[in-house]
């Protein structure tokens, strides 16, 4: 089931990230989702754009639903 209205975006300032292309210190990474697909009752795949050091690439994240709660405001 596609979840077209489920979106997420975040920015993370990190002290060190090491990849196969090298290490990056004191940088900011941003992620903006483009779609979310429910694969099973508790499994989702979210795709989006990840930007590191000014370079943006598409990525897919595997997500698991660990439960839900009702907040105090309903």
N, C-alpha and C positions, 0 to 999 in steps of 0.2 A: 504494500500500500504506500503510495507516494504521499508525503506530507508537505504540500507546497507552502503552507503558512508557518512551518517550523523553521525558524532561522536563528542563527547565532553568529555573533561576531565578538572577537576579543583581541586585545593587544597584551603582549607579555614582554616586559623588559627583563632580560636575562643577563646573568653574569658570565656564563660560558656555555656554548653549545659546540659539540664536536660532531662533525659529519665526515663522510668519506672524502670530501673536498677540503677539509681543514677545520680549524677551530675559529669561532667568532666570539669575541668578548664585548660585553656592555653594548648590546644591540637590542633593537625592538623587533619582535615578530608579530604579525597580525594575521588573523584568520577570519574570513567572511564566508559563511556557508552559501551554497547555491541550491542545494536540494537535500532532502532527507527521505530515505526509503526504509520502511519497516519490513525487515526480512523474516521475522518470526515474532512471537508474542513478546519476547524480551530482547531482540536483536535488531539494531538499526545500522544503516550505512549513511553517513553524512559526507557529501562531497562539497568542496569549496576551494577557495583560493588562499594559499599560504604565501605571505610575503616576508622574505628575509633579505636584508641588505639591499633593498630596492628591486629584488627579483621576485616575481610572482609566478607560482606554479600551481597547477591543479593537484589536489590531494584527496584521498578518500580515507575517512576515519571509521573504524568499526566501533560501535557503541553498544553497551549493554544497559538495560533498564534494571536497576537494583531495587526498585520499589517506588512508592509515592506516598505523600502525606498531604493532608489538607492544612493549609496555613491558617493562622488565627483569624484572618479576614475572609475566609470562605473560599 
